[in-house]
Amino acid sequence: MSSSKSKRQSSDSNSSGNRLVYQEFGSNSNPAAVERGVQELPPQEQNLRLQASRKGRKGKTVTIITGFQAQPETLTKLLKQLKGHCGSGGTVKENTLEIQGDHTEKLMPFLTKLGYKVKISGGSTKK
């Protein structure tokens, strides 16, 4: 009985490691190789939505710009320009730009001047 118990313990110790049984698309050592590339479109071909939102932000208003089809580096450069124009902070989240505060009226002509097609979506967030 002790010999079967020791065999069981030794097999359990082997299974506690990360043992890969099946993997369809090669190794995960290079996740960038599996990612889809984002097609970079010129500003004239992009349709952007500009929206002020407070949802999930504890009552603080944020201007959200969606609809980008660009590389993350391009979005980071554009965000820096927009933050400088508005004089506030912001971030890039999954092909959307978020700028602190309600800057829809400032950003609409600025983005249009850069060549983007912009529409304001959503209602008024002011009380």
N, C-alpha and C positions, 0 to 999 in steps of 0.2 A: 504494500500500500504506500509506503514512503517513496518508492521509486516512481510510481505514477504521479504522485504529488509533486515531486521534484521536476518531472518532465513538464508538467503543466505550468509550473512557475517559470521555467526557462522559456517556454513558448510565449507566455504572457509578457515577459521582459522584452522579447524581440518585437512584439506587436505594438509596444508602447511608443516606439520611434515613428517618425513620419515615413511610412512606407507607401509609395505610390503604386497603385494597382493598374490604373489605366489613365491615359491622357491622350486626347484626340489631336490637339494642335501643337505638339512639340512642348518644349520646356517653357516655364514661366520666368526664366531668368532674364528675358528681355521683353517686358510688357509693351514697350513702344513699338515693337515689330508687329504686334497683333492689332494695335489701335488703328482705327480708320483715319485717314488724313482728311482734314477739313479743306474744302475747296475755297480758295481765296477769291472772292468776287470783288470787282471794283465798286466804289461807293454808289455809282449811278444805278447799279443793278440790285442794290440791297433795299428792302422795304423794312424800315424800322418802326417800332411802336414805342411811344413815349408815354409813361404813366406815373402818376404820383400815388404812392400806396403807404398805408400805415399797418397793414395786416401783419401780425406776428412780430411787431417791433415795439411793443409797449407804448403805443401812441405816437411814436416818432415818425415823421414823414420822410420818405425816401423816394427819389425819382429813379424809376427803373427804365432802362432802354433795352429792348429785346429785338430779336430778328437778325442779329449779326451772323454773317457767314465769312468768318475771318480767322486767321491764326491767333493764338493767345498773345503772341508778341505784339501784333497789330492792335489788339484790343487794349493791351497795357499802355501802349503809346497814346492811343486815342483817349483813354481814361485820364492820363496825365494832363492832356490838353483841356479836357472838360472840367476837371477839378480846378485847374488854374483859372479857367473862365468863370466858374461859379464861386470860387473862393471857399470851397468846402472839401471834405474828405469823400472817399468812395472806394469801391472794390469791384473786382471782376469775379463773377460767379457763373460758371457753365454757359459761356457765350452771352451773358447778360451783364450790363454795367449797372451798378447801383451807386447813386450819388446822394449824399446826405442832404436832406431838405427838399422843399418843393421848388424845383428849378425848371419846370416844364416850359415856361414862357421865355426863359433865357436860352434854353438849349435848342428849341425848335429852329430859330433862325440861324444859330451857330452851326448845327448839323446840316441844315440846308445849304449853307455857304460852303461847307466841306464837300458837298455833292451827294449827300444821302437823301433818300426819299423818306420823309418822316410824317407820321400821323400821331396825333394825341389820342390816346384811348382811355376809357374810364371816365368817371364823373369827377366832380369837384371834391376835393378832400377837405376843404375849409368848412369850418362850422359857422 
